[in-house]
């Protein structure tokens, strides 16, 4: 089976859309323990999804960044509890994380939250590529 990649889409934090162009707002600064969510990704035509995130940690970080993945069948009623999550490595300073999903839910959102309220880490890029 051939793997055909879609265009690369980048999240625009200003209006929670996904674009193949340059987003108006590429960076989201996390504040306290408030979760920042992306807009929904329509995964209905993908059998695989690659999400790549760039994280810029504060100079002397004490909080980790948790990346939560939420699914939905109808694009309105998303999971209350993440279907999966990844914890970043704050000791790296700058980190790129790639998450691969096979047979993703019909709609997906990514959430970013610090596990403490000391830092203000930046989510500097969130991109996805779908495979069909």
N, CA, C and O atoms as a Tinker XYZ file with bonds, in Angstrom:
   528  protein
     1  N      0.840000   -1.166000    0.000000    73     2
     2  CA     0.000000    0.000000    0.000000    64     1     3
     3  C      0.891000    1.236000    0.000000    63     2     4     5
     4  O      1.782000    1.371000    0.839000    81     3
     5  N      0.649000    2.116000   -0.926000    73     3     6
     6  CA     1.414000    3.354000   -1.001000    64     5     7
     7  C      0.978000    4.310000    0.095000    63     6     8     9
     8  O     -0.179000    4.326000    0.515000    81     7
     9  N      1.920000    5.091000    0.537000    73     7    10
    10  CA     1.634000    6.090000    1.563000    64     9    11
    11  C      1.704000    7.457000    0.896000    63    10    12    13
    12  O      2.778000    7.907000    0.498000    81    11
    13  N      0.563000    8.110000    0.777000    73    11    14
    14  CA     0.485000    9.415000    0.131000    64    13    15
    15  C      0.259000   10.478000    1.191000    63    14    16    17
    16  O     -0.743000   10.454000    1.906000    81    15
    17  N      1.200000   11.415000    1.286000    73    15    18
    18  CA     1.108000   12.461000    2.308000    64    17    19
    19  C      0.283000   13.631000    1.808000    63    18    20    21
    20  O      0.334000   13.992000    0.632000    81    19
    21  N     -0.470000   14.210000    2.713000    73    19    22
    22  CA    -1.193000   15.446000    2.415000    64    21    23
    23  C     -0.208000   16.609000    2.456000    63    22    24    25
    24  O      0.984000   16.410000    2.693000    81    23
    25  N     -0.700000   17.811000    2.229000    73    23    26
    26  CA     0.106000   18.999000    2.469000    64    25    27
    27  C      0.443000   19.065000    3.959000    63    26    28    29
    28  O     -0.176000   18.383000    4.776000    81    27
    29  N      1.421000   19.887000    4.299000    73    27    30
    30  CA     1.745000   20.147000    5.700000    64    29    31
    31  C      0.919000   21.346000    6.155000    63    30    32    33
    32  O      0.962000   22.415000    5.545000    81    31
    33  N      0.173000   21.152000    7.229000    73    31    34
    34  CA    -0.675000   22.214000    7.788000    64    33    35
    35  C     -0.079000   22.688000    9.102000    63    34    36    37
    36  O      0.367000   21.879000    9.915000    81    35
    37  N     -0.070000   23.992000    9.309000    73    35    38
    38  CA     0.427000   24.567000   10.557000    64    37    39
    39  C     -0.715000   25.268000   11.273000    63    38    40    41
    40  O     -1.546000   25.935000   10.657000    81    39
    41  N     -0.735000   25.100000   12.591000    73    39    42
    42  CA    -1.794000   25.696000   13.392000    64    41    43
    43  C     -1.582000   27.193000   13.536000    63    42    44    45
    44  O     -0.466000   27.657000   13.769000    81    43
    45  N     -2.676000   27.946000   13.394000    73    43    46
    46  CA    -2.671000   29.395000   13.601000    64    45    47
    47  C     -3.403000   29.664000   14.903000    63    46    48    49
    48  O     -4.616000   29.476000   14.988000    81    47
    49  N     -2.666000   30.105000   15.925000    73    47    50
    50  CA    -3.245000   30.309000   17.248000    64    49    51
    51  C     -4.203000   31.486000   17.292000    63    50    52    53
    52  O     -5.017000   31.572000   18.211000    81    51
    53  N     -4.132000   32.404000   16.319000    73    51    54
    54  CA    -5.008000   33.581000   16.361000    64    53    55
    55  C     -6.471000   33.215000   16.151000    63    54    56    57
    56  O     -7.354000   33.851000   16.726000    81    55
    57  N     -6.743000   32.185000   15.327000    73    55    58
    58  CA    -8.140000   31.815000   15.073000    64    57    59
    59  C     -8.375000   30.299000   15.108000    63    58    60    61
    60  O     -9.424000   29.822000   14.674000    81    59
    61  N     -7.408000   29.554000   15.619000    73    59    62
    62  CA    -7.502000   28.092000   15.771000    64    61    63
    63  C     -7.758000   27.355000   14.462000    63    62    64    65
    64  O     -8.410000   26.311000   14.453000    81    63
    65  N     -7.248000   27.893000   13.359000    73    63    66
    66  CA    -7.371000   27.213000   12.072000    64    65    67
    67  C     -6.049000   26.551000   11.713000    63    66    68    69
    68  O     -5.027000   26.763000   12.365000    81    67
    69  N     -6.095000   25.746000   10.661000    73    67    70
    70  CA    -4.914000   25.085000   10.117000    64    69    71
    71  C     -4.681000   25.644000    8.720000    63    70    72    73
    72  O     -5.623000   25.765000    7.936000    81    71
    73  N     -3.433000   25.986000    8.400000    73    71    74
    74  CA    -3.132000   26.613000    7.125000    64    73    75
    75  C     -1.906000   25.984000    6.475000    63    74    76    77
    76  O     -1.015000   25.490000    7.166000    81    75
    77  N     -1.861000   26.004000    5.150000    73    75    78
    78  CA    -0.662000   25.581000    4.436000    64    77    79
    79  C      0.265000   26.772000    4.218000    63    78    80    81
    80  O      1.403000   26.608000    3.778000    81    79
    81  N     -0.221000   27.958000    4.526000    73    79    82
    82  CA     0.590000   29.177000    4.413000    64    81    83
    83  C      1.232000   29.521000    5.737000    63    82    84    85
    84  O      1.397000   28.666000    6.607000    81    83
    85  N      1.591000   30.774000    5.878000    73    83    86
    86  CA     2.198000   31.255000    7.114000    64    85    87
    87  C      1.105000   31.703000    8.075000    63    86    88    89
    88  O      0.293000   32.561000    7.730000    81    87
    89  N      1.075000   31.130000    9.280000    73    87    90
    90  CA     0.048000   31.525000   10.247000    64    89    91
    91  C      0.243000   32.962000   10.732000    63    90    92    93
    92  O      1.365000   33.469000   10.755000    81    91
    93  N     -0.839000   33.605000   11.113000    73    91    94
    94  CA    -0.776000   34.941000   11.706000    64    93    95
    95  C     -0.052000   34.870000   13.048000    63    94    96    97
    96  O      0.810000   35.699000   13.340000    81    95
    97  N     -0.408000   33.877000   13.861000    73    95    98
    98  CA     0.214000   33.686000   15.180000    64    97    99
    99  C      0.741000   32.254000   15.252000    63    98   100   101
   100  O     -0.033000   31.303000   15.366000    81    99
   101  N      2.076000   32.111000   15.185000    73    99   102
   102  CA     2.703000   30.795000   15.197000    64   101   103
   103  C      2.990000   30.290000   16.604000    63   102   104   105
   104  O      3.121000   29.083000   16.809000    81   103
   105  N      3.089000   31.196000   17.581000    73   103   106
   106  CA     3.543000   30.829000   18.921000    64   105   107
   107  C      2.417000   30.999000   19.932000    63   106   108   109
   108  O      1.691000   31.993000   19.917000    81   107
   109  N      2.286000   30.009000   20.811000    73   107   110
   110  CA     1.363000   30.081000   21.942000    64   109   111
   111  C      2.204000   29.976000   23.212000    63   110   112   113
   112  O      2.935000   29.001000   23.389000    81   111
   113  N      2.109000   30.967000   24.097000    73   111   114
   114  CA     2.824000   30.935000   25.367000    64   113   115
   115  C      1.896000   30.358000   26.420000    63   114   116   117
   116  O      0.804000   30.874000   26.656000    81   115
   117  N      2.345000   29.283000   27.048000    73   115   118
   118  CA     1.540000   28.640000   28.080000    64   117   119
   119  C      1.587000   29.468000   29.355000    63   118   120   121
   120  O      2.612000   30.059000   29.691000    81   119
   121  N      0.468000   29.500000   30.054000    73   119   122
   122  CA     0.355000   30.279000   31.267000    64   121   123
   123  C     -0.208000   29.408000   32.379000    63   122   124   125
   124  O     -1.314000   28.880000   32.269000    81   123
   125  N      0.557000   29.265000   33.439000    73   123   126
   126  CA     0.091000   28.458000   34.571000    64   125   127
   127  C     -0.247000   27.052000   34.142000    63   126   128   129
   128  O      0.484000   26.432000   33.370000    81   127
   129  N     -1.365000   26.551000   34.649000    73   127   130
   130  CA    -1.797000   25.194000   34.314000    64   129   131
   131  C     -3.048000   25.216000   33.433000    63   130   132   133
   132  O     -3.838000   24.273000   33.443000    81   131
   133  N     -3.218000   26.294000   32.676000    73   131   134
   134  CA    -4.341000   26.401000   31.745000    64   133   135
   135  C     -3.970000   25.713000   30.441000    63   134   136   137
   136  O     -2.920000   25.998000   29.864000    81   135
   137  N     -4.818000   24.817000   29.976000    73   135   138
   138  CA    -4.538000   24.073000   28.743000    64   137   139
   139  C     -4.882000   24.919000   27.519000    63   138   140   141
   140  O     -5.939000   25.548000   27.464000    81   139
   141  N     -3.981000   24.926000   26.541000    73   139   142
   142  CA    -4.211000   25.579000   25.252000    64   141   143
   143  C     -4.501000   24.495000   24.227000    63   142   144   145
   144  O     -3.710000   23.570000   24.047000    81   143
   145  N     -5.647000   24.616000   23.554000    73   143   146
   146  CA    -6.072000   23.602000   22.579000    64   145   147
   147  C     -5.964000   24.130000   21.157000    63   146   148   149
   148  O     -6.207000   25.309000   20.900000    81   147
   149  N     -5.598000   23.244000   20.238000    73   147   150
   150  CA    -5.621000   23.594000   18.824000    64   149   151
   151  C     -7.045000   23.484000   18.310000    63   150   152   153
   152  O     -7.919000   22.927000   18.974000    81   151
   153  N     -7.265000   24.023000   17.121000    73   151   154
   154  CA    -8.515000   23.760000   16.430000    64   153   155
   155  C     -8.541000   22.304000   16.003000    63   154   156   157
   156  O     -7.514000   21.626000   16.036000    81   155
   157  N     -9.698000   21.825000   15.606000    73   155   158
   158  CA    -9.862000   20.412000   15.248000    64   157   159
   159  C     -9.212000   20.101000   13.905000    63   158   160   161
   160  O     -9.211000   20.924000   12.989000    81   159
   161  N     -8.664000   18.899000   13.810000    73   159   162
   162  CA    -8.143000   18.353000   12.564000    64   161   163
   163  C     -9.163000   17.349000   12.057000    63   162   164   165
   164  O     -9.559000   16.443000   12.790000    81   163
   165  N     -9.590000   17.500000   10.816000    73   163   166
   166  CA   -10.507000   16.527000   10.203000    64   165   167
   167  C     -9.664000   15.371000    9.677000    63   166   168   169
   168  O     -8.979000   15.505000    8.663000    81   167
   169  N     -9.717000   14.250000   10.361000    73   167   170
   170  CA    -8.913000   13.074000   10.022000    64   169   171
   171  C     -9.711000   12.042000    9.237000    63   170   172   173
   172  O     -9.225000   10.929000    9.034000    81   171
   173  N    -10.915000   12.373000    8.789000    73   171   174
   174  CA   -11.815000   11.383000    8.198000    64   173   175
   175  C    -11.258000   10.719000    6.937000    63   174   176   177
   176  O    -11.679000    9.613000    6.601000    81   175
   177  N    -10.328000   11.358000    6.235000    73   175   178
   178  CA    -9.775000   10.738000    5.027000    64   177   179
   179  C     -8.363000   10.198000    5.246000    63   178   180   181
   180  O     -7.716000    9.779000    4.287000    81   179
   181  N     -7.874000   10.198000    6.485000    73   179   182
   182  CA    -6.506000    9.737000    6.770000    64   181   183
   183  C     -6.510000    8.414000    7.511000    63   182   184   185
   184  O     -7.319000    8.199000    8.414000    81   183
   185  N     -5.604000    7.527000    7.125000    73   183   186
   186  CA    -5.400000    6.321000    7.920000    64   185   187
   187  C     -4.217000    6.501000    8.867000    63   186   188   189
   188  O     -4.002000    5.682000    9.761000    81   187
   189  N     -3.456000    7.568000    8.671000    73   187   190
   190  CA    -2.337000    7.895000    9.550000    64   189   191
   191  C     -2.201000    9.401000    9.676000    63   190   192   193
   192  O     -2.549000   10.138000    8.753000    81   191
   193  N     -1.699000    9.864000   10.812000    73   191   194
   194  CA    -1.529000   11.296000   11.052000    64   193   195
   195  C     -0.226000   11.513000   11.805000    63   194   196   197
   196  O      0.041000   10.852000   12.809000    81   195
   197  N      0.583000   12.445000   11.310000    73   195   198
   198  CA     1.825000   12.827000   11.971000    64   197   199
   199  C      1.666000   14.255000   12.484000    63   198   200   201
   200  O      1.374000   15.172000   11.717000    81   199
   201  N      1.861000   14.433000   13.791000    73   199   202
   202  CA     1.809000   15.755000   14.412000    64   201   203
   203  C      3.211000   16.068000   14.932000    63   202   204   205
   204  O      3.807000   15.266000   15.652000    81   203
   205  N      3.732000   17.234000   14.562000    73   203   206
   206  CA     5.057000   17.655000   15.006000    64   205   207
   207  C      4.934000   18.967000   15.763000    63   206   208   209
   208  O      4.308000   19.918000   15.296000    81   207
   209  N      5.544000   18.998000   16.944000    73   207   210
   210  CA     5.441000   20.150000   17.842000    64   209   211
   211  C      6.841000   20.616000   18.213000    63   210   212   213
   212  O      7.710000   19.801000   18.521000    81   211
   213  N      7.058000   21.925000   18.183000    73   211   214
   214  CA     8.303000   22.514000   18.683000    64   213   215
   215  C      7.991000   23.232000   19.987000    63   214   216   217
   216  O      7.053000   24.025000   20.064000    81   215
   217  N      8.785000   22.948000   21.006000    73   215   218
   218  CA     8.601000   23.554000   22.319000    64   217   219
   219  C      9.866000   24.314000   22.688000    63   218   220   221
   220  O     10.970000   23.783000   22.563000    81   219
   221  N      9.714000   25.546000   23.138000    73   219   222
   222  CA    10.820000   26.352000   23.657000    64   221   223
   223  C     10.595000   26.512000   25.154000    63   222   224   225
   224  O      9.656000   27.180000   25.587000    81   223
   225  N     11.472000   25.886000   25.936000    73   223   226
   226  CA    11.336000   25.935000   27.389000    64   225   227
   227  C     12.008000   27.187000   27.953000    63   226   228   229
   228  O     12.931000   27.732000   27.349000    81   227
   229  N     11.538000   27.633000   29.112000    73   227   230
   230  CA    12.180000   28.735000   29.824000    64   229   231
   231  C     13.637000   28.367000   30.131000    63   230   232   233
   232  O     14.018000   27.199000   30.061000    81   231
   233  N     14.446000   29.381000   30.473000    73   231   234
   234  CA    15.884000   29.178000   30.694000    64   233   235
   235  C     16.183000   28.182000   31.819000    63   234   236   237
   236  O     17.065000   27.336000   31.667000    81   235
   237  N     15.481000   28.266000   32.919000    73   235   238
   238  CA    15.673000   27.321000   34.032000    64   237   239
   239  C     14.311000   26.719000   34.370000    63   238   240   241
   240  O     13.689000   27.104000   35.360000    81   239
   241  N     13.844000   25.769000   33.544000    73   239   242
   242  CA    12.482000   25.264000   33.686000    64   241   243
   243  C     12.288000   24.366000   34.906000    63   242   244   245
   244  O     13.182000   23.619000   35.305000    81   243
   245  N     11.104000   24.463000   35.477000    73   243   246
   246  CA    10.708000   23.551000   36.547000    64   245   247
   247  C      9.450000   22.774000   36.172000    63   246   248   249
   248  O      9.146000   21.747000   36.778000    81   247
   249  N      8.714000   23.270000   35.161000    73   247   250
   250  CA     7.469000   22.614000   34.738000    64   249   251
   251  C      7.686000   21.846000   33.439000    63   250   252   253
   252  O      8.428000   22.285000   32.560000    81   251
   253  N      7.032000   20.699000   33.333000    73   251   254
   254  CA     7.012000   19.930000   32.095000    64   253   255
   255  C      5.850000   20.405000   31.231000    63   254   256   257
   256  O      4.903000   21.010000   31.732000    81   255
   257  N      5.927000   20.128000   29.929000    73   255   258
   258  CA     4.812000   20.361000   29.025000    64   257   259
   259  C      4.201000   19.009000   28.687000    63   258   260   261
   260  O      4.893000   18.084000   28.263000    81   259
   261  N      2.900000   18.915000   28.883000    73   259   262
   262  CA     2.161000   17.700000   28.559000    64   261   263
   263  C      1.351000   17.970000   27.297000    63   262   264   265
   264  O      0.628000   18.963000   27.211000    81   263
   265  N      1.479000   17.076000   26.322000    73   263   266
   266  CA     0.739000   17.173000   25.063000    64   265   267
   267  C     -0.378000   16.136000   25.128000    63   266   268   269
   268  O     -0.115000   14.934000   25.156000    81   267
   269  N     -1.618000   16.604000   25.150000    73   267   270
   270  CA    -2.795000   15.735000   25.226000    64   269   271
   271  C     -3.460000   15.638000   23.860000    63   270   272   273
   272  O     -3.490000   16.617000   23.114000    81   271
   273  N     -3.989000   14.475000   23.528000    73   271   274
   274  CA    -4.717000   14.255000   22.279000    64   273   275
   275  C     -6.154000   13.878000   22.592000    63   274   276   277
   276  O     -6.415000   12.941000   23.347000    81   275
   277  N     -7.095000   14.631000   21.994000    73   275   278
   278  CA    -8.517000   14.426000   22.241000    64   277   279
   279  C     -9.203000   14.061000   20.926000    63   278   280   281
   280  O     -8.954000   14.693000   19.899000    81   279
   281  N    -10.061000   13.050000   20.954000    73   279   282
   282  CA   -10.788000   12.628000   19.767000    64   281   283
   283  C    -12.260000   12.972000   19.839000    63   282   284   285
   284  O    -12.811000   13.235000   20.908000    81   283
   285  N    -12.892000   12.961000   18.649000    73   283   286
   286  CA   -14.330000   13.208000   18.544000    64   285   287
   287  C    -14.849000   12.533000   17.285000    63   286   288   289
   288  O    -14.168000   12.500000   16.261000    81   287
   289  N    -16.049000   11.999000   17.367000    73   287   290
   290  CA   -16.697000   11.404000   16.203000    64   289   291
   291  C    -17.461000   12.435000   15.387000    63   290   292   293
   292  O    -17.710000   12.232000   14.199000    81   291
   293  N    -17.837000   13.554000   16.033000    73   291   294
   294  CA   -18.721000   14.509000   15.343000    64   293   295
   295  C    -18.193000   15.945000   15.321000    63   294   296   297
   296  O    -18.918000   16.845000   14.897000    81   295
   297  N    -16.964000   16.188000   15.762000    73   295   298
   298  CA   -16.326000   17.500000   15.766000    64   297   299
   299  C    -16.986000   18.493000   16.728000    63   298   300   301
   300  O    -16.753000   19.697000   16.631000    81   299
   301  N    -17.803000   17.993000   17.650000    73   299   302
   302  CA   -18.375000   18.909000   18.635000    64   301   303
   303  C    -18.243000   18.362000   20.053000    63   302   304   305
   304  O    -18.101000   19.134000   21.002000    81   303
   305  N    -18.287000   17.068000   20.204000    73   303   306
   306  CA   -18.231000   16.446000   21.520000    64   305   307
   307  C    -16.886000   15.734000   21.666000    63   306   308   309
   308  O    -16.772000   14.541000   21.385000    81   307
   309  N    -15.860000   16.484000   22.114000    73   307   310
   310  CA   -14.517000   15.917000   22.247000    64   309   311
   311  C    -14.359000   15.220000   23.589000    63   310   312   313
   312  O    -15.073000   15.518000   24.547000    81   311
   313  N    -13.420000   14.295000   23.644000    73   311   314
   314  CA   -13.136000   13.560000   24.871000    64   313   315
   315  C    -12.949000   14.507000   26.046000    63   314   316   317
   316  O    -12.417000   15.605000   25.888000    81   315
   317  N    -13.387000   14.079000   27.225000    73   315   318
   318  CA   -13.117000   14.808000   28.460000    64   317   319
   319  C    -11.731000   14.443000   28.991000    63   318   320   321
   320  O    -11.046000   15.269000   29.594000    81   319
   321  N    -11.338000   13.213000   28.761000    73   319   322
   322  CA   -10.029000   12.702000   29.165000    64   321   323
   323  C     -9.230000   12.419000   27.891000    63   322   324   325
   324  O     -9.780000   11.846000   26.950000    81   323
   325  N     -7.958000   12.800000   27.832000    73   323   326
   326  CA    -7.179000   12.555000   26.621000    64   325   327
   327  C     -7.127000   11.073000   26.261000    63   326   328   329
   328  O     -7.027000   10.213000   27.137000    81   327
   329  N     -7.194000   10.786000   24.963000    73   327   330
   330  CA    -7.057000    9.406000   24.503000    64   329   331
   331  C     -5.601000    8.960000   24.574000    63   330   332   333
   332  O     -5.315000    7.764000   24.621000    81   331
   333  N     -4.681000    9.925000   24.583000    73   331   334
   334  CA    -3.259000    9.651000   24.721000    64   333   335
   335  C     -2.557000   10.951000   25.096000    63   334   336   337
   336  O     -3.117000   12.035000   24.931000    81   335
   337  N     -1.334000   10.842000   25.599000    73   335   338
   338  CA    -0.564000   12.035000   25.934000    64   337   339
   339  C      0.925000   11.720000   25.846000    63   338   340   341
   340  O      1.336000   10.561000   25.918000    81   339
   341  N      1.728000   12.777000   25.687000    73   339   342
   342  CA     3.182000   12.691000   25.679000    64   341   343
   343  C      3.689000   13.801000   26.593000    63   342   344   345
   344  O      3.163000   14.914000   26.577000    81   343
   345  N      4.713000   13.497000   27.391000    73   343   346
   346  CA     5.317000   14.500000   28.272000    64   345   347
   347  C      6.650000   14.918000   27.661000    63   346   348   349
   348  O      7.499000   14.077000   27.367000    81   347
   349  N      6.825000   16.229000   27.473000    73   347   350
   350  CA     8.072000   16.747000   26.923000    64   349   351
   351  C      9.210000   16.664000   27.927000    63   350   352   353
   352  O      8.994000   16.398000   29.110000    81   351
   353  N     10.437000   16.897000   27.436000    73   351   354
   354  CA    11.637000   16.848000   28.269000    64   353   355
   355  C     12.152000   18.271000   28.477000    63   354   356   357
   356  O     12.853000   18.809000   27.620000    81   355
   357  N     11.813000   18.871000   29.592000    73   355   358
   358  CA    12.148000   20.273000   29.869000    64   357   359
   359  C     13.650000   20.537000   29.912000    63   358   360   361
   360  O     14.071000   21.686000   29.775000    81   359
   361  N     14.462000   19.506000   30.099000    73   359   362
   362  CA    15.907000   19.678000   30.183000    64   361   363
   363  C     16.558000   19.929000   28.827000    63   362   364   365
   364  O     17.750000   20.230000   28.770000    81   363
   365  N     15.803000   19.811000   27.735000    73   363   366
   366  CA    16.380000   19.996000   26.402000    64   365   367
   367  C     16.492000   21.464000   25.989000    63   366   368   369
   368  O     17.261000   21.779000   25.082000    81   367
   369  N     15.762000   22.354000   26.617000    73   367   370
   370  CA    15.772000   23.765000   26.222000    64   369   371
   371  C     14.873000   24.015000   25.020000    63   370   372   373
   372  O     13.891000   24.752000   25.115000    81   371
   373  N     15.203000   23.414000   23.909000    73   371   374
   374  CA    14.383000   23.425000   22.688000    64   373   375
   375  C     14.094000   21.966000   22.367000    63   374   376   377
   376  O     14.995000   21.129000   22.411000    81   375
   377  N     12.851000   21.659000   22.046000    73   375   378
   378  CA    12.497000   20.260000   21.790000    64   377   379
   379  C     11.527000   20.169000   20.633000    63   378   380   381
   380  O     10.608000   20.977000   20.501000    81   379
   381  N     11.751000   19.161000   19.793000    73   379   382
   382  CA    10.778000   18.826000   18.760000    64   381   383
   383  C     10.231000   17.438000   19.086000    63   382   384   385
   384  O     10.987000   16.499000   19.337000    81   383
   385  N      8.911000   17.328000   19.076000    73   383   386
   386  CA     8.229000   16.070000   19.383000    64   385   387
   387  C      7.362000   15.696000   18.183000    63   386   388   389
   388  O      6.581000   16.515000   17.700000    81   387
   389  N      7.498000   14.464000   17.704000    73   387   390
   390  CA     6.628000   13.968000   16.637000    64   389   391
   391  C      5.802000   12.825000   17.184000    63   390   392   393
   392  O      6.325000   11.899000   17.804000    81   391
   393  N      4.498000   12.902000   16.945000    73   391   394
   394  CA     3.562000   11.864000   17.384000    64   393   395
   395  C      2.907000   11.289000   16.138000    63   394   396   397
   396  O      2.384000   12.030000   15.306000    81   395
   397  N      2.938000    9.969000   16.012000    73   395   398
   398  CA     2.275000    9.287000   14.901000    64   397   399
   399  C      1.021000    8.586000   15.417000    63   398   400   401
   400  O      1.050000    7.901000   16.439000    81   399
   401  N     -0.072000    8.769000   14.695000    73   399   402
   402  CA    -1.334000    8.100000   15.034000    64   401   403
   403  C     -1.763000    7.240000   13.858000    63   402   404   405
   404  O     -1.861000    7.733000   12.734000    81   403
   405  N     -2.015000    5.982000   14.098000    73   403   406
   406  CA    -2.541000    5.072000   13.074000    64   405   407
   407  C     -4.027000    4.914000   13.318000    63   406   408   409
   408  O     -4.448000    4.691000   14.453000    81   407
   409  N     -4.824000    5.026000   12.276000    73   407   410
   410  CA    -6.283000    5.010000   12.389000    64   409   411
   411  C     -6.766000    6.033000   13.416000    63   410   412   413
   412  O     -7.381000    5.671000   14.419000    81   411
   413  N     -6.483000    7.316000   13.160000    73   411   414
   414  CA    -6.873000    8.351000   14.122000    64   413   415
   415  C     -8.386000    8.485000   14.204000    63   414   416   417
   416  O     -9.098000    8.012000   13.318000    81   415
   417  N     -8.883000    9.122000   15.252000    73   415   418
   418  CA   -10.324000    9.378000   15.340000    64   417   419
   419  C    -10.741000   10.316000   14.203000    63   418   420   421
   420  O     -9.893000   10.936000   13.562000    81   419
   421  N    -12.032000   10.414000   13.964000    73   419   422
   422  CA   -12.527000   11.238000   12.860000    64   421   423
   423  C    -12.079000   12.695000   13.000000    63   422   424   425
   424  O    -11.743000   13.340000   12.007000    81   423
   425  N    -12.074000   13.211000   14.227000    73   423   426
   426  CA   -11.622000   14.571000   14.499000    64   425   427
   427  C    -10.685000   14.531000   15.698000    63   426   428   429
   428  O    -10.876000   13.741000   16.622000    81   427
   429  N     -9.671000   15.393000   15.673000    73   427   430
   430  CA    -8.645000   15.374000   16.712000    64   429   431
   431  C     -8.255000   16.798000   17.078000    63   430   432   433
   432  O     -8.164000   17.672000   16.215000    81   431
   433  N     -8.028000   17.019000   18.365000    73   431   434
   434  CA    -7.448000   18.264000   18.868000    64   433   435
   435  C     -6.233000   17.907000   19.715000    63   434   436   437
   436  O     -6.190000   16.851000   20.346000    81   435
   437  N     -5.252000   18.796000   19.721000    73   435   438
   438  CA    -4.098000   18.640000   20.607000    64   437   439
   439  C     -4.178000   19.714000   21.680000    63   438   440   441
   440  O     -4.525000   20.862000   21.402000    81   439
   441  N     -3.859000   19.333000   22.896000    73   439   442
   442  CA    -3.854000   20.270000   24.013000    64   441   443
   443  C     -2.465000   20.336000   24.620000    63   442   444   445
   444  O     -1.750000   19.334000   24.657000    81   443
   445  N     -2.082000   21.508000   25.095000    73   443   446
   446  CA    -0.763000   21.726000   25.683000    64   445   447
   447  C     -0.954000   22.367000   27.056000    63   446   448   449
   448  O     -1.644000   23.377000   27.196000    81   447
   449  N     -0.326000   21.759000   28.065000    73   447   450
   450  CA    -0.485000   22.259000   29.425000    64   449   451
   451  C      0.803000   22.004000   30.208000    63   450   452   453
   452  O      1.467000   20.986000   30.016000    81   451
   453  N      1.143000   22.933000   31.084000    73   451   454
   454  CA     2.277000   22.755000   31.984000    64   453   455
   455  C      1.786000   22.042000   33.237000    63   454   456   457
   456  O      0.635000   22.204000   33.642000    81   455
   457  N      2.669000   21.249000   33.849000    73   455   458
   458  CA     2.247000   20.547000   35.065000    64   457   459
   459  C      2.543000   21.362000   36.321000    63   458   460   461
   460  O      2.540000   20.823000   37.428000    81   459
   461  N      2.793000   22.636000   36.156000    73   459   462
   462  CA     2.991000   23.555000   37.270000    64   461   463
   463  C      2.749000   24.972000   36.787000    63   462   464   465
   464  O      2.516000   25.190000   35.598000    81   463
   465  N      2.801000   25.927000   37.683000    73   463   466
   466  CA     2.485000   27.308000   37.297000    64   465   467
   467  C      3.695000   28.237000   37.384000    63   466   468   469
   468  O      3.539000   29.457000   37.434000    81   467
   469  N      4.899000   27.664000   37.402000    73   467   470
   470  CA     6.110000   28.470000   37.548000    64   469   471
   471  C      6.585000   29.057000   36.224000    63   470   472   473
   472  O      7.070000   30.187000   36.192000    81   471
   473  N      6.453000   28.305000   35.128000    73   471   474
   474  CA     7.053000   28.668000   33.849000    64   473   475
   475  C      6.039000   29.218000   32.855000    63   474   476   477
   476  O      4.831000   29.202000   33.090000    81   475
   477  N      6.571000   29.707000   31.732000    73   475   478
   478  CA     5.754000   30.172000   30.601000    64   477   479
   479  C      6.408000   29.674000   29.318000    63   478   480   481
   480  O      6.968000   30.458000   28.552000    81   479
   481  N      6.333000   28.371000   29.089000    73   479   482
   482  CA     6.959000   27.760000   27.917000    64   481   483
   483  C      6.191000   28.144000   26.656000    63   482   484   485
   484  O      4.986000   28.391000   26.703000    81   483
   485  N      6.907000   28.192000   25.521000    73   483   486
   486  CA     6.305000   28.520000   24.234000    64   485   487
   487  C      6.119000   27.271000   23.385000    63   486   488   489
   488  O      7.035000   26.463000   23.235000    81   487
   489  N      4.924000   27.128000   22.834000    73   487   490
   490  CA     4.676000   26.135000   21.795000    64   489   491
   491  C      4.892000   26.909000   20.499000    63   490   492   493
   492  O      4.030000   27.685000   20.088000    81   491
   493  N      6.048000   26.700000   19.850000    73   491   494
   494  CA     6.422000   27.567000   18.740000    64   493   495
   495  C      5.946000   27.069000   17.378000    63   494   496   497
   496  O      5.845000   27.865000   16.444000    81   495
   497  N      5.658000   25.802000   17.239000    73   495   498
   498  CA     5.113000   25.281000   15.982000    64   497   499
   499  C      4.288000   24.040000   16.268000    63   498   500   501
   500  O      4.694000   23.183000   17.052000    81   499
   501  N      3.126000   23.946000   15.629000    73   499   502
   502  CA     2.331000   22.714000   15.642000    64   501   503
   503  C      1.941000   22.456000   14.193000    63   502   504   505
   504  O      1.222000   23.248000   13.586000    81   503
   505  N      2.421000   21.342000   13.642000    73   503   506
   506  CA     2.137000   20.995000   12.252000    64   505   507
   507  C      1.561000   19.588000   12.178000    63   506   508   509
   508  O      1.794000   18.762000   13.061000    81   507
   509  N      0.799000   19.324000   11.104000    73   507   510
   510  CA     0.387000   17.949000   10.859000    64   509   511
   511  C      0.462000   17.621000    9.387000    63   510   512   513
   512  O      0.350000   18.486000    8.518000    81   511
   513  N      0.656000   16.329000    9.136000    73   511   514
   514  CA     0.597000   15.755000    7.799000    64   513   515
   515  C     -0.277000   14.524000    7.915000    63   514   516   517
   516  O     -0.049000   13.684000    8.786000    81   515
   517  N     -1.281000   14.401000    7.043000    73   515   518
   518  CA    -2.133000   13.219000    7.031000    64   517   519
   519  C     -1.689000   12.278000    5.930000    63   518   520   521
   520  O     -1.147000   12.713000    4.914000    81   519
   521  N     -1.916000   11.000000    6.128000    73   519   522
   522  CA    -1.557000    9.992000    5.131000    64   521   523
   523  C     -2.801000    9.208000    4.734000    63   522   524   525
   524  O     -3.562000    8.751000    5.586000    81   523
   525  N     -2.996000    9.059000    3.416000    73   523   526
   526  CA    -4.116000    8.259000    2.924000    64   525   527
   527  C     -3.668000    7.348000    1.816000    63   526   528
   528  O     -4.475000    6.594000    1.273000    81   527
